[in-house]
Amino acid sequence: MDLTYTSTRGHGEKVTASQAILKGLADDGGLFVPTSLPKLDVPVEKLAQMNYQEVAYEVMKLFLTDFTEEELKNCIANAYDSKFDTEVIAPLVQADGAYFLELFHGNTIAFKDMALSILPHLMTTAAKKNNVNNEIVILTATSGDTGKAAMAGFADVPGTRIIVFYPKHGVSPVQEKQMVTQKGENTFVVGIEGNFDDAQTGVKKMFNDEALAAELAKAGFQFSSANSINIGRLVPQVVYYVYAYATLVKNEQIKDGDLINITVPTGNFGNILAAYYAKLIGLPVDRLICASNTNKVLFDFFTTGTYDKKREFTVTSSPSMDILISSNLERLIYRIAGNDAEKNSAMMNALNGAGEYTITEEMKAGLADFYGNYADEKETAEAIKNLYEKTGYVMDTHTAVAASVYKKYVADTEDKKPTVIASTASPFKFARSVMTAIDSKYDALGEFELVDELVKLSNTDEPEAVKEIRTAPVRHDHVCAVDAMESTVKEWLGIEAE
């Protein structure tokens, strides 16, 4: 039976998976969610014998039911190939009593590759299935990693263009260099004079602008999204949690049926939501540990039941989590509201208007699967240094936030179940923060000198993604004000102002 999708705000009609992927955002501004949740129908002992691509098919076929077996397997084969520097795609490394799920072996060395390697293939397949003739314009806001991973995926894909907005002063030097050197005639990168939330709000505003959509259609274009709001991003992320569990069983580190916990460094809430979906489809997961940095809007929400974006925005050493509006949380709110679109819409309207909303006591009970905490800058640096000195394992700043919060969780609950920590970026992406956390003497070195030292320290090879940007020329140097985002898009697409 085909699984359909509906909007969290309830006004949109039910759509197929391929239509939801193409649209990205529902017409009413809501996010697409499945009308019912499937169940994992392959025994774990069987999954444990499969490679990553095979597990991906078994999970994704449950959610993307209007894709044929051939179409889906073709998308998977084109995504998870030699772009990854390891055949296992997502290795699981044991260190200091936890299992680090390394999600950074793709070609932009961050976890976004896990979903953005497949999204272009899902999207172009979906366009053919739905007889779409317009050129698809991928419109994306990034806090550092999504932008590069999306552009790497969509570069020179026929029938698509991609424009990425990022906070000009809110990403790491490596993240920025990766984006501004991106090749592909259909790619465009714009720094905005604002933070990630400004970029994300500007992008959502364009998606919800019917007059703009009509202008685009007249010129032969239509918007879609590569942000984690797109269900085509979320579904591939469910895969790696299932794969991690199957790997633990295969390695005899747990028995089939044993409960595990999952810790995720969290900004936009998509990655931890995928872990929650893995639990909902039947993976034996107990607690989902939501790790925030100094911008602890999610910690405060889990603690108080109030989501309040009215606070000072802090730029940290874990910039991909420097977010005050966690878009994917809306999918969880909708679920704990009993799939009540009206109740969810009222809360999202309150967030847009008053800047906050408070969930009911009944809804709070629906958060029992989650534990929230945060790590400040000092704790993040200490986590990197301590893990390195104890084990020789080097993690990036985002993973360090998760590792620090996991320690707090164990101290608070004395729960020592086997725990998977989502390791979301390579330490090479944040070399300065990582190296100075280990020893302040490294702060005197230049960006690529730090990379050379990190190679020695971690006893790993320099990633291709970093080698490339050492000499790559800057191709994108456009900067605009927040209120000029729409005109910038139109200008690039060659749409004259009316």
C-alpha positions as CSV (number, residue, x, y, z in Angstrom):
1,M,0.0,0.0,0.0
2,D,1.3,3.4,-0.9
3,L,2.3,5.7,1.9
4,T,1.0,9.3,1.5
5,Y,2.2,12.5,3.1
6,T,0.3,15.4,4.5
7,S,1.2,18.9,5.9
8,T,1.8,19.5,9.6
9,R,-0.5,22.5,9.1
10,G,-3.3,20.5,7.6
11,H,-4.5,22.6,4.7
12,G,-2.6,20.8,1.9
13,E,-3.9,17.7,0.1
14,K,-2.3,14.3,0.6
15,V,0.7,13.8,-1.7
16,T,2.9,10.9,-2.7
17,A,6.5,10.7,-1.5
18,S,7.9,11.8,-4.9
19,Q,5.5,14.9,-4.9
20,A,6.6,15.7,-1.3
21,I,10.3,15.5,-2.3
22,L,9.7,17.8,-5.3
23,K,7.7,20.4,-3.3
24,G,10.0,20.4,-0.3
25,L,7.7,22.6,1.7
26,A,3.9,22.2,1.7
27,D,1.8,25.0,0.1
28,D,0.5,26.1,3.5
29,G,4.0,26.5,4.9
30,G,3.9,23.2,6.8
31,L,6.3,20.3,6.6
32,F,5.4,17.0,5.0
33,V,4.9,14.0,7.4
34,P,3.8,10.4,6.6
35,T,0.1,9.9,7.2
36,S,1.1,6.6,9.0
37,L,4.4,5.2,10.1
38,P,5.6,2.0,8.5
39,K,7.2,-0.9,10.4
40,L,10.7,-2.3,9.7
41,D,9.9,-5.6,8.1
42,V,13.3,-7.2,7.9
43,P,14.8,-9.0,10.9
44,V,17.9,-7.3,12.5
45,E,19.9,-10.5,12.1
46,K,19.3,-10.2,8.3
47,L,20.1,-6.5,8.3
48,A,23.3,-7.3,10.1
49,Q,24.5,-9.3,7.1
50,M,23.8,-6.5,4.6
51,N,26.0,-3.7,3.4
52,Y,25.0,0.0,3.7
53,Q,23.3,0.2,0.3
54,E,21.2,-2.9,1.0
55,V,20.1,-1.6,4.4
56,A,19.3,1.8,2.7
57,Y,16.9,0.0,0.3
58,E,15.1,-1.9,3.1
59,V,14.5,1.3,5.1
60,M,13.8,3.8,2.3
61,K,11.3,1.5,0.5
62,L,9.1,1.8,3.5
63,F,8.8,5.5,3.2
64,L,9.2,6.1,-0.6
65,T,6.5,3.7,-1.7
66,D,5.8,5.3,-5.1
67,F,9.4,4.7,-6.3
68,T,9.9,1.4,-8.0
69,E,12.5,-1.1,-6.7
70,E,14.6,-0.3,-9.8
71,E,14.3,3.5,-9.4
72,L,15.2,3.4,-5.7
73,K,18.1,1.0,-6.0
74,N,19.4,3.1,-8.9
75,C,19.3,6.3,-6.7
76,I,21.0,4.4,-3.8
77,A,23.8,3.0,-6.1
78,N,24.5,6.5,-7.5
79,A,24.6,8.0,-4.1
80,Y,26.7,5.7,-1.9
81,D,29.7,4.9,-4.2
82,S,33.3,6.0,-4.5
83,K,32.3,9.6,-3.3
84,F,32.7,8.0,0.2
85,D,36.3,7.3,1.3
86,T,35.2,4.0,3.0
87,E,33.2,1.1,1.6
88,V,31.2,0.8,4.9
89,I,30.0,4.4,4.3
90,A,29.2,5.0,8.0
91,P,31.8,3.4,10.3
92,L,31.1,2.8,14.0
93,V,34.2,3.5,16.2
94,Q,34.3,2.6,19.9
95,A,35.9,5.1,22.1
96,D,35.6,5.9,25.9
97,G,32.5,3.8,26.5
98,A,30.4,5.0,23.5
99,Y,30.1,4.2,19.8
100,F,30.9,7.1,17.5
101,L,28.9,6.8,14.2
102,E,31.1,8.5,11.7
103,L,28.9,10.3,9.3
104,F,31.6,12.4,7.6
105,H,33.2,10.1,5.0
106,G,31.4,11.7,2.0
107,N,32.9,14.3,-0.3
108,T,32.2,17.3,1.9
109,I,33.3,15.6,5.2
110,A,30.0,16.3,7.1
111,F,26.9,14.2,7.8
112,K,24.9,16.2,5.3
113,D,26.5,14.1,2.6
114,M,24.6,11.0,3.9
115,A,21.3,12.5,2.6
116,L,22.5,15.0,0.0
117,S,24.3,12.4,-2.0
118,I,21.0,10.8,-2.8
119,L,18.6,13.8,-2.8
120,P,19.4,14.9,-6.4
121,H,18.8,11.4,-7.7
122,L,15.5,11.2,-5.8
123,M,14.5,14.6,-7.0
124,T,15.3,14.1,-10.7
125,T,13.6,10.7,-10.6
126,A,10.6,12.3,-8.9
127,A,10.5,15.0,-11.6
128,K,10.3,12.4,-14.3
129,K,7.6,10.5,-12.5
130,N,5.5,13.6,-12.1
131,N,6.1,14.9,-15.7
132,V,7.7,18.1,-14.4
133,N,9.1,20.2,-17.2
134,N,10.1,23.3,-15.3
135,E,13.7,23.7,-14.2
136,I,13.9,23.0,-10.5
137,V,15.6,25.7,-8.5
138,I,17.0,24.4,-5.2
139,L,16.7,27.2,-2.7
140,T,18.7,26.6,0.5
141,A,19.8,28.3,3.7
142,T,22.9,26.8,5.4
143,S,24.6,27.1,8.7
144,G,27.8,25.8,7.0
145,D,27.5,22.2,5.9
146,T,24.2,21.7,4.0
147,G,25.1,24.3,1.4
148,K,28.3,22.7,0.3
149,A,26.9,19.2,0.4
150,A,23.8,20.2,-1.5
151,M,25.9,22.0,-4.2
152,A,28.2,19.0,-4.5
153,G,25.2,16.8,-5.0
154,F,23.4,19.1,-7.5
155,A,26.4,20.5,-9.4
156,D,25.7,20.2,-13.1
157,V,22.7,17.9,-12.6
158,P,20.5,18.6,-15.7
159,G,17.2,20.3,-15.1
160,T,18.3,21.8,-11.8
161,R,19.9,25.0,-10.4
162,I,20.9,25.6,-6.8
163,I,21.3,28.8,-4.8
164,V,22.7,28.7,-1.3
165,F,22.5,31.5,1.3
166,Y,24.9,31.4,4.3
167,P,25.7,33.8,7.1
168,K,28.8,35.6,5.9
169,H,30.5,35.8,9.3
170,G,28.9,32.7,10.8
171,V,30.8,29.7,9.3
172,S,34.3,28.2,9.7
173,P,37.0,29.2,7.3
174,V,37.0,25.7,5.8
175,Q,33.2,25.7,5.5
176,E,33.3,29.0,3.6
177,K,36.2,28.1,1.4
178,Q,34.4,24.8,0.5
179,M,31.3,26.8,-0.6
180,V,32.9,29.8,-2.4
181,T,35.1,27.5,-4.5
182,Q,32.2,25.2,-5.6
183,K,32.2,24.3,-9.3
184,G,29.2,23.8,-11.5
185,E,27.5,26.2,-13.9
186,N,24.2,25.8,-12.1
187,T,25.5,26.7,-8.6
188,F,25.3,30.1,-6.9
189,V,26.5,31.0,-3.4
190,V,25.5,34.2,-1.5
191,G,26.8,35.4,1.9
192,I,24.1,37.4,3.8
193,E,24.7,40.1,6.3
194,G,22.9,38.3,9.1
195,N,22.8,34.9,10.9
196,F,21.5,31.5,9.8
197,D,18.0,32.1,11.2
198,D,17.8,35.2,9.0
199,A,18.8,33.1,6.0
200,Q,16.4,30.3,6.9
201,T,13.5,32.8,7.4
202,G,14.3,34.6,4.1
203,V,14.2,31.2,2.2
204,K,10.9,30.2,3.9
205,K,9.4,33.5,3.0
206,M,10.2,33.0,-0.7
207,F,8.8,29.5,-0.6
208,N,5.5,30.8,0.8
209,D,5.2,33.7,-1.7
210,E,2.5,32.8,-4.2
211,A,3.2,35.8,-6.4
212,L,6.9,34.8,-6.6
213,A,5.9,31.2,-7.5
214,A,3.8,32.5,-10.3
215,E,6.6,34.7,-11.6
216,L,9.0,31.7,-11.5
217,A,6.5,29.4,-13.3
218,K,6.0,32.0,-16.0
219,A,9.8,31.9,-16.6
220,G,9.9,28.1,-16.5
221,F,11.2,27.6,-12.9
222,Q,9.9,26.1,-9.7
223,F,11.4,26.1,-6.2
224,S,12.3,23.0,-4.2
225,S,14.4,22.6,-1.0
226,A,17.5,20.7,-0.1
227,N,17.2,21.8,3.6
228,S,16.4,19.2,6.2
229,I,12.7,20.2,6.0
230,N,12.6,18.1,2.8
231,I,11.3,14.6,3.5
232,G,13.9,13.4,0.9
233,R,16.6,14.6,3.4
234,L,15.0,13.0,6.4
235,V,14.3,9.5,5.1
236,P,18.0,8.8,4.1
237,Q,19.0,9.9,7.6
238,V,16.8,7.2,9.2
239,V,19.0,4.6,7.4
240,Y,22.2,5.1,9.2
241,Y,20.7,4.6,12.7
242,V,19.3,1.3,11.5
243,Y,22.7,0.4,10.0
244,A,24.5,1.4,13.3
245,Y,22.2,-0.9,15.3
246,A,22.7,-3.8,12.8
247,T,26.5,-3.2,13.0
248,L,26.5,-3.5,16.8
249,V,24.6,-6.8,16.5
250,K,26.9,-8.0,13.8
251,N,30.0,-7.2,15.9
252,E,28.4,-8.9,18.9
253,Q,28.5,-5.7,20.9
254,I,24.8,-6.0,21.6
255,K,22.2,-8.8,21.1
256,D,19.3,-8.4,18.8
257,G,16.5,-6.7,20.8
258,D,18.8,-4.9,23.2
259,L,17.9,-1.3,23.8
260,I,20.4,1.4,22.9
261,N,20.5,5.2,23.4
262,I,21.4,7.7,20.6
263,T,23.0,11.1,21.2
264,V,22.8,13.7,18.5
265,P,24.4,17.2,18.4
266,T,21.3,19.2,17.4
267,G,20.6,22.5,15.6
268,N,17.7,22.2,13.1
269,F,16.4,19.0,14.8
270,G,16.5,16.9,11.6
271,N,19.2,14.5,12.5
272,I,17.7,13.6,15.9
273,L,14.2,13.5,14.4
274,A,15.5,10.8,12.0
275,A,16.7,8.8,15.0
276,Y,13.2,9.2,16.5
277,Y,11.6,7.9,13.3
278,A,14.0,4.9,13.4
279,K,12.6,4.2,16.9
280,L,9.0,4.7,15.7
281,I,9.4,2.1,12.9
282,G,10.6,-0.5,15.4
283,L,14.4,0.0,16.0
284,P,15.1,-0.9,19.7
285,V,16.0,2.6,20.9
286,D,15.3,3.9,24.4
287,R,16.4,7.5,25.0
288,L,17.2,10.2,22.4
289,I,19.8,12.5,23.9
290,C,19.5,16.0,22.3
291,A,22.7,17.9,22.7
292,S,22.8,21.7,22.3
293,N,25.6,24.3,22.3
294,T,25.4,27.7,24.0
295,N,22.4,28.5,21.8
296,K,20.4,26.2,24.0
297,V,16.9,26.9,22.7
298,L,16.2,23.1,22.5
299,F,17.5,22.4,26.0
300,D,15.3,25.1,27.4
301,F,12.3,23.7,25.5
302,F,12.8,20.1,26.8
303,T,13.3,21.5,30.3
304,T,10.4,23.9,30.4
305,G,8.0,23.1,27.6
306,T,8.4,26.6,26.2
307,Y,10.1,27.2,22.9
308,D,11.4,30.8,23.0
309,K,13.5,32.2,20.2
310,K,13.8,35.6,21.8
311,R,17.3,35.4,23.0
312,E,20.8,36.5,22.2
313,F,22.3,34.6,19.3
314,T,25.9,33.4,20.0
315,V,28.5,32.4,17.3
316,T,30.3,29.3,18.6
317,S,32.9,26.8,17.6
318,S,30.1,24.5,16.5
319,P,28.5,26.8,13.9
320,S,26.2,24.2,12.3
321,M,24.3,24.2,15.6
322,D,24.1,28.0,15.9
323,I,20.4,28.1,15.3
324,L,17.5,29.6,17.3
325,I,14.6,28.3,15.1
326,S,14.8,24.5,14.8
327,S,12.6,23.9,11.8
328,N,12.2,20.1,12.1
329,L,10.9,20.4,15.6
330,E,7.6,21.2,14.0
331,R,7.3,17.6,12.9
332,L,7.7,16.5,16.6
333,I,5.2,19.1,17.8
334,Y,2.6,17.9,15.3
335,R,3.1,14.3,16.5
336,I,2.9,15.0,20.2
337,A,-0.2,17.2,19.5
338,G,-1.9,14.0,18.4
339,N,-1.4,14.9,14.7
340,D,-3.6,17.9,15.3
341,A,-2.7,20.4,12.5
342,E,-4.8,23.2,14.0
343,K,-3.0,23.0,17.3
344,N,0.4,22.8,15.6
345,S,-0.4,25.8,13.3
346,A,-1.4,27.9,16.3
347,M,2.0,27.2,17.9
348,M,4.0,28.0,14.7
349,N,2.0,31.2,14.3
350,A,2.8,32.1,17.9
351,L,6.5,31.5,17.2
352,N,6.4,33.7,14.1
353,G,4.5,36.4,16.0
354,A,5.3,36.6,19.7
355,G,8.5,34.6,19.3
356,E,7.5,31.7,21.5
357,Y,5.0,29.0,22.3
358,T,4.3,26.6,25.2
359,I,3.1,23.1,24.8
360,T,0.4,21.5,27.0
361,E,1.1,19.1,29.9
362,E,-0.3,16.4,27.8
363,M,2.1,17.1,25.0
364,K,5.0,17.2,27.5
365,A,4.3,13.6,28.2
366,G,5.1,12.9,24.5
367,L,8.6,14.1,25.1
368,A,9.5,11.2,27.4
369,D,11.8,9.6,24.8
370,F,14.0,12.7,24.8
371,Y,16.6,14.1,27.2
372,G,18.0,17.6,26.5
373,N,21.2,19.2,27.8
374,Y,23.9,21.5,26.5
375,A,27.6,22.1,26.5
376,D,29.2,25.5,26.6
377,E,32.4,26.4,24.7
378,K,34.7,25.5,27.6
379,E,33.0,22.1,28.1
380,T,33.2,21.4,24.3
381,A,36.9,22.1,24.2
382,E,37.5,20.0,27.3
383,A,35.6,17.0,25.7
384,I,37.9,17.2,22.6
385,K,41.1,17.3,24.8
386,N,40.0,14.6,27.2
387,L,38.9,12.1,24.6
388,Y,42.2,12.7,22.7
389,E,44.4,12.3,25.7
390,K,42.5,9.2,26.9
391,T,42.1,7.3,23.6
392,G,43.9,9.1,20.8
393,Y,40.6,9.6,19.0
394,V,40.0,13.2,17.6
395,M,36.5,14.5,17.2
396,D,35.1,17.7,15.8
397,T,33.4,20.4,17.9
398,H,29.8,19.3,17.1
399,T,30.5,15.7,18.1
400,A,32.2,17.1,21.2
401,V,29.0,18.9,22.2
402,A,27.3,15.5,22.0
403,A,30.0,13.6,23.9
404,S,29.9,16.2,26.7
405,V,26.1,16.1,26.9
406,Y,26.2,12.2,26.9
407,K,28.5,12.3,30.0
408,K,25.9,14.7,31.7
409,Y,23.1,12.2,30.8
410,V,25.0,9.3,32.4
411,A,25.7,11.4,35.5
412,D,22.0,12.5,35.7
413,T,20.4,9.1,35.1
414,E,23.1,6.4,35.8
415,D,21.8,4.9,32.5
416,K,24.7,3.1,30.9
417,K,23.0,1.4,28.0
418,P,25.1,1.1,24.8
419,T,25.1,4.5,23.2
420,V,25.6,5.6,19.6
421,I,26.9,9.2,19.3
422,A,26.3,10.8,15.9
423,S,29.7,12.1,14.8
424,T,28.5,14.7,12.4
425,A,31.7,16.3,10.9
426,S,35.3,15.6,10.4
427,P,37.7,17.3,12.8
428,F,39.5,18.6,9.7
429,K,36.5,20.8,9.0
430,F,37.1,22.7,12.2
431,A,40.8,22.2,12.5
432,R,41.6,25.4,14.5
433,S,38.9,24.9,17.2
434,V,39.9,21.2,17.5
435,M,43.7,21.7,17.6
436,T,43.6,24.6,20.1
437,A,41.3,22.6,22.3
438,I,44.0,19.9,22.4
439,D,46.8,22.5,23.0
440,S,46.7,26.3,22.8
441,K,50.2,26.3,21.1
442,Y,48.5,25.4,17.8
443,D,46.6,28.8,17.6
444,A,49.7,30.4,16.2
445,L,49.6,28.2,13.1
446,G,47.9,29.0,9.7
447,E,44.8,27.2,8.6
448,F,46.6,24.6,6.4
449,E,49.5,24.2,8.9
450,L,46.9,23.2,11.4
451,V,45.6,20.5,8.9
452,D,49.1,19.1,8.6
453,E,49.5,18.9,12.4
454,L,46.0,17.3,12.6
455,V,47.1,14.6,10.1
456,K,50.0,13.7,12.4
457,L,48.0,13.9,15.6
458,S,45.1,11.9,14.5
459,N,47.1,9.4,12.5
460,T,44.6,9.7,9.6
461,D,44.9,10.9,6.0
462,E,44.0,14.5,5.0
463,P,40.6,14.3,3.4
464,E,40.3,15.0,-0.3
465,A,37.8,17.7,0.4
466,V,40.5,19.7,2.3
467,K,43.2,19.0,-0.3
468,E,41.0,20.4,-3.0
469,I,40.4,23.8,-1.3
470,R,44.1,24.4,-0.7
471,T,44.5,25.7,-4.2
472,A,40.9,26.1,-5.5
473,P,40.0,29.5,-6.9
474,V,37.1,31.5,-5.4
475,R,34.1,31.4,-7.8
476,H,31.4,32.9,-5.6
477,D,31.9,36.3,-3.8
478,H,28.4,37.7,-3.8
479,V,27.1,39.2,-0.5
480,C,23.7,40.7,0.0
481,A,21.5,42.2,2.7
482,V,18.7,40.0,4.2
483,D,16.0,42.1,2.5
484,A,17.7,41.7,-0.9
485,M,17.6,37.8,-1.0
486,E,14.5,37.7,-3.3
487,S,15.9,40.2,-5.8
488,T,19.2,38.3,-5.8
489,V,17.5,35.1,-6.7
490,K,15.5,36.8,-9.5
491,E,18.6,38.5,-10.9
492,W,20.5,35.2,-11.0
493,L,17.6,33.4,-12.8
494,G,17.3,36.3,-15.2
495,I,13.8,37.3,-14.1
496,E,13.3,41.0,-14.6
497,A,11.6,42.9,-11.9
498,E,8.0,43.7,-12.7
